[in-house]
Amino acid sequence: MAGHSHSANIKHRKNAVDAKKGKLFSKLAKGMISAARQGGGDMEMNPKLRLAVEKAKAANMTRDSIERAIKKGSGEDADGAEFEELLYEGYAPGGIAVLVSCLTDNRNRTAPEVKHTFEKRGGNLGATGSVAFMFDFRSIFVMENDGKDEDSLMELALEAGAEDVEVGETHSTVLASATEFIPVKEAIEQAGGKIVSAETGYVPQNTVAVEDKEQAKKILALLDALEDNDDVQNVFANYDIPDEWLEDLQD
């Protein structure tokens, strides 16, 4: 994978989201409600719901919360809201490409809010197709190295069905086909891998090195502001920020 600090970058994004655990759970619940509403509450018959549930489990969401979301989406306790999946494209300061994945019941609310956030934080919203071609949709796992050496981590991930692995100092990033999310996740766990983050998302084909710390701060501020929007499910960008800056900028 391009970008020496990709693992650290993903870990930083995970930590930023974990700091707002309640908001993360709300977004995961919305994903399960939407999936259940579209295809029913039976996970065996609804792969999209099964994927949403696996993501919720990876984030340590409780079984009761998961079951409530499924019931709400499949008819019981339904509130009538219909969700639409949207993908916005734009640029952060320094020309960093950004994809914003949304799940909303009102695109007329979401679109201007996303546009305003880009502009307020020094970026700009682009046209459809302006940056999406720079990313591939894949399964993304971040797992703890747990004392394993690079060869052992590579072997574990590749035998689980991974297509690409980047070993960092404390965590490793494992990439696989988006359609293989569940089997690869289960295979990693069965082999003893400790997954700290699991999702399907957009991975940049190439990353852009950020060489100015102030600019790095602005980029992360924009991404955090976008993720703070309740309609935003996830944000992806092709930045590569030096490892030693991430801890300083995390707050």
LINNOR-V263788 format. One record per residue. RES is the residue in three letters. SS is DSSP state (a for helix, b for strand, c for the rest). PSI is psi in whole degrees, 0 to 359 (* if undefined). Layout:
BEGIN
res=RES ss=SS psi=PSI
res=RES ss=SS psi=PSI
END
This chain:
BEGIN
res=MET ss=c psi=143
res=ALA ss=c psi=143
res=GLY ss=c psi=107
res=HIS ss=c psi=337
res=SER ss=c psi=24
res=HIS ss=a psi=317
res=SER ss=a psi=314
res=ALA ss=a psi=323
res=ASN ss=a psi=313
res=ILE ss=a psi=319
res=LYS ss=a psi=322
res=HIS ss=a psi=315
res=ARG ss=a psi=319
res=LYS ss=a psi=316
res=ASN ss=a psi=322
res=ALA ss=a psi=320
res=VAL ss=a psi=319
res=ASP ss=a psi=332
res=ALA ss=c psi=342
res=LYS ss=c psi=57
res=LYS ss=a psi=319
res=GLY ss=a psi=318
res=LYS ss=a psi=322
res=LEU ss=a psi=313
res=PHE ss=a psi=323
res=SER ss=a psi=319
res=LYS ss=a psi=321
res=LEU ss=a psi=320
res=ALA ss=a psi=319
res=LYS ss=a psi=320
res=GLY ss=a psi=319
res=MET ss=a psi=320
res=ILE ss=a psi=314
res=SER ss=a psi=315
res=ALA ss=a psi=317
res=ALA ss=a psi=324
res=ARG ss=a psi=326
res=GLN ss=a psi=321
res=GLY ss=a psi=8
res=GLY ss=c psi=169
res=GLY ss=c psi=2
res=ASP ss=c psi=112
res=MET ss=c psi=330
res=GLU ss=c psi=331
res=MET ss=c psi=354
res=ASN ss=c psi=86
res=PRO ss=a psi=327
res=LYS ss=a psi=321
res=LEU ss=a psi=319
res=ARG ss=a psi=319
res=LEU ss=a psi=317
res=ALA ss=a psi=321
res=VAL ss=a psi=319
res=GLU ss=a psi=321
res=LYS ss=a psi=319
res=ALA ss=a psi=319
res=LYS ss=a psi=321
res=ALA ss=a psi=334
res=ALA ss=c psi=9
res=ASN ss=c psi=35
res=MET ss=c psi=142
res=THR ss=c psi=155
res=ARG ss=a psi=319
res=ASP ss=a psi=318
res=SER ss=a psi=321
res=ILE ss=a psi=314
res=GLU ss=a psi=323
res=ARG ss=a psi=318
res=ALA ss=a psi=318
res=ILE ss=a psi=316
res=LYS ss=a psi=320
res=LYS ss=a psi=321
res=GLY ss=a psi=329
res=SER ss=a psi=1
res=GLY ss=c psi=315
res=GLU ss=c psi=135
res=ASP ss=c psi=21
res=ALA ss=c psi=141
res=ASP ss=c psi=3
res=GLY ss=c psi=354
res=ALA ss=c psi=136
res=GLU ss=c psi=129
res=PHE ss=c psi=146
res=GLU ss=b psi=135
res=GLU ss=b psi=129
res=LEU ss=b psi=150
res=LEU ss=b psi=117
res=TYR ss=b psi=147
res=GLU ss=b psi=143
res=GLY ss=b psi=193
res=TYR ss=b psi=139
res=ALA ss=b psi=171
res=PRO ss=a psi=142
res=GLY ss=a psi=10
res=GLY ss=a psi=18
res=ILE ss=b psi=127
res=ALA ss=b psi=137
res=VAL ss=b psi=135
res=LEU ss=b psi=133
res=VAL ss=b psi=112
res=SER ss=b psi=124
res=CYS ss=b psi=155
res=LEU ss=b psi=111
res=THR ss=b psi=153
res=ASP ss=c psi=5
res=ASN ss=c psi=92
res=ARG ss=a psi=337
res=ASN ss=a psi=341
res=ARG ss=a psi=315
res=THR ss=a psi=313
res=ALA ss=a psi=309
res=PRO ss=a psi=328
res=GLU ss=a psi=317
res=VAL ss=a psi=316
res=LYS ss=a psi=316
res=HIS ss=a psi=320
res=THR ss=a psi=315
res=PHE ss=a psi=309
res=GLU ss=a psi=321
res=LYS ss=a psi=329
res=ARG ss=c psi=18
res=GLY ss=c psi=13
res=GLY ss=c psi=193
res=ASN ss=b psi=143
res=LEU ss=b psi=134
res=GLY ss=c psi=176
res=ALA ss=c psi=160
res=THR ss=c psi=129
res=GLY ss=c psi=359
res=SER ss=c psi=329
res=VAL ss=c psi=346
res=ALA ss=a psi=330
res=PHE ss=a psi=347
res=MET ss=a psi=358
res=PHE ss=b psi=155
res=ASP ss=b psi=140
res=PHE ss=b psi=118
res=ARG ss=b psi=168
res=SER ss=b psi=135
res=ILE ss=b psi=120
res=PHE ss=b psi=136
res=VAL ss=b psi=124
res=MET ss=b psi=152
res=GLU ss=b psi=142
res=ASN ss=c psi=328
res=ASP ss=c psi=39
res=GLY ss=c psi=357
res=LYS ss=c psi=147
res=ASP ss=c psi=172
res=GLU ss=a psi=318
res=ASP ss=a psi=318
res=SER ss=a psi=319
res=LEU ss=a psi=318
res=MET ss=a psi=316
res=GLU ss=a psi=315
res=LEU ss=a psi=311
res=ALA ss=a psi=315
res=LEU ss=a psi=323
res=GLU ss=a psi=336
res=ALA ss=c psi=352
res=GLY ss=c psi=11
res=ALA ss=c psi=150
res=GLU ss=c psi=337
res=ASP ss=b psi=144
res=VAL ss=b psi=136
res=GLU ss=b psi=120
res=VAL ss=b psi=122
res=GLY ss=c psi=189
res=GLU ss=c psi=316
res=THR ss=c psi=337
res=HIS ss=b psi=156
res=SER ss=b psi=147
res=THR ss=b psi=128
res=VAL ss=b psi=126
res=LEU ss=b psi=141
res=ALA ss=b psi=172
res=SER ss=b psi=142
res=ALA ss=a psi=329
res=THR ss=a psi=350
res=GLU ss=a psi=20
res=PHE ss=a psi=305
res=ILE ss=a psi=309
res=PRO ss=a psi=322
res=VAL ss=a psi=318
res=LYS ss=a psi=314
res=GLU ss=a psi=321
res=ALA ss=a psi=320
res=ILE ss=a psi=314
res=GLU ss=a psi=320
res=GLN ss=a psi=333
res=ALA ss=c psi=3
res=GLY ss=c psi=7
res=GLY ss=c psi=138
res=LYS ss=b psi=101
res=ILE ss=b psi=129
res=VAL ss=b psi=346
res=SER ss=b psi=132
res=ALA ss=b psi=126
res=GLU ss=b psi=163
res=THR ss=b psi=140
res=GLY ss=b psi=184
res=TYR ss=b psi=122
res=VAL ss=b psi=128
res=PRO ss=b psi=139
res=GLN ss=c psi=327
res=ASN ss=c psi=152
res=THR ss=c psi=159
res=VAL ss=b psi=121
res=ALA ss=b psi=129
res=VAL ss=b psi=116
res=GLU ss=c psi=358
res=ASP ss=c psi=123
res=LYS ss=a psi=324
res=GLU ss=a psi=321
res=GLN ss=a psi=321
res=ALA ss=a psi=319
res=LYS ss=a psi=318
res=LYS ss=a psi=320
res=ILE ss=a psi=310
res=LEU ss=a psi=326
res=ALA ss=a psi=320
res=LEU ss=a psi=314
res=LEU ss=a psi=319
res=ASP ss=a psi=319
res=ALA ss=a psi=321
res=LEU ss=a psi=315
res=GLU ss=a psi=339
res=ASP ss=c psi=346
res=ASN ss=c psi=128
res=ASP ss=c psi=334
res=ASP ss=c psi=346
res=VAL ss=b psi=122
res=GLN ss=b psi=320
res=ASN ss=b psi=158
res=VAL ss=b psi=134
res=PHE ss=b psi=143
res=ALA ss=b psi=160
res=ASN ss=c psi=31
res=TYR ss=b psi=156
res=ASP ss=b psi=100
res=ILE ss=b psi=134
res=PRO ss=c psi=137
res=ASP ss=a psi=318
res=GLU ss=a psi=345
res=TRP ss=a psi=333
res=LEU ss=a psi=317
res=GLU ss=a psi=319
res=ASP ss=a psi=324
res=LEU ss=a psi=354
res=GLN ss=c psi=327
res=ASP ss=c psi=*
END
